[in-house]
């Protein structure tokens, strides 16, 4: 798996031959999008928020040659929105299609954005698109190429990603889209989507129910936490046997199981909302073991840890961190030197045992360009610092810094950061968070023209 991002920084004023690192954010890879959110994706053939839409304006099939409403060639929807609201902190949504790859997990498939970023929000908190009629959406070479190689059609994951102000994903909605055809004007499509009933308006909000257990003497107290804190009733069960019910108050409902027998127990809590038009039902579950402490004779409750899911390997680069290098001449006027801190890169590995592999983070700088011409990136080097690690409990995670890279001015064999250079790697794979840092060092010839120069640094995470 290879994931690439670019450092974003701000060009700054400079001394004699000051330089600044600057970059443009690259598209996020599929593996960065986080968890799948509950709810469908809606397409409509007229502009407007969901409250102004209905089943009459919803579309699920069509062709790129079709027109009507606010549609045009290459534009299957006039407005796109989601069945439920994005998580708190969302600033906009983006929409992409993932291109299938045989034998490769979906999170590693190529991801093609289809449509512009959308920051307009409905009254009930859902974002929706309002881009221009002529905007191209599905006329993508990757789609046509895949169809041509697969009998003229393909079924693709279609995703709408909720992003915060820093362009980081907070989760995404997903559905399937079938596309047939190998030319732009001959492409037809069909999307899997729930049907809007009546006017769009507010949809029922998803809820989550979390079940916890605690001992009270010889009894077990079950507590169900419901979020959001909707009014309703929780039914507590063991297997198919109903133990009792309790109303939800301030997002919580409890039930006491009187003196359950020692051994293994599996309980569930089914939340039924009072207002079914506003909230959806949900269920929580917990498995536990009751036994006696051999020394004290007291009852002991043991709840096993939740199983580790597949997890993911992701990394973040601070896109809003400026990196400026203000140059100064040495006393003998033989060179211009500067230094600065490379923004911290954070690698998070949550993959389960059996999927854990090593990883490494590399970076490469482009040629500096500016008012005085160009300066080769071979003059830029760094000293990576020992990574800071926060391993999960029991995790063997050990991260290691990459080697020092010197300026070409000090070592004629060095390509500097003009060549891909190792920032850090997992010496021992494990679950947890690793933070990678480095000190940037610049040394350029004294004859370099005065001015401000900028370079793009591309950071790449590779799983090996």
Beta strands, then each sheet from edge to edge (+ up, - down):
strand 1: 2-6
strand 2: 19-21
strand 3: 41-44
strand 4: 61-63
strand 5: 79-82
strand 6: 92-99
strand 7: 110-113
strand 8: 120-121
strand 9: 127-128
strand 10: 153-163
strand 11: 169-180
strand 12: 188-191
strand 13: 208-216
strand 14: 219-227
strand 15: 232-238
strand 16: 241-247
strand 17: 252-257
strand 18: 263-273
strand 19: 282-292
strand 20: 299-302
strand 21: 313-317
strand 22: 323-325
strand 23: 328-329
strand 24: 335-349
strand 25: 359-365
strand 26: 368-370
strand 27: 373-375
strand 28: 380-384
strand 29: 388-391
strand 30: 398-401
strand 31: 421-428
strand 32: 432-445
strand 33: 453-455
strand 34: 457-463
sheet 1: 1+ 34- 25+ 31- 30+
sheet 2: 22+ 2- 33- 26+ 27-
sheet 3: 3+ 5-
sheet 4: 4+ 12- 11+ 10- 6+ 7-
sheet 5: 8+ 9-
sheet 6: 13+ 14- 17+
sheet 7: 16+ 15- 18+ 19- 20+
sheet 8: 21+ 24- 23+
sheet 9: 21+ 24- 32+ 28-
sheet 10: 21+ 24- 32+ 29-
end
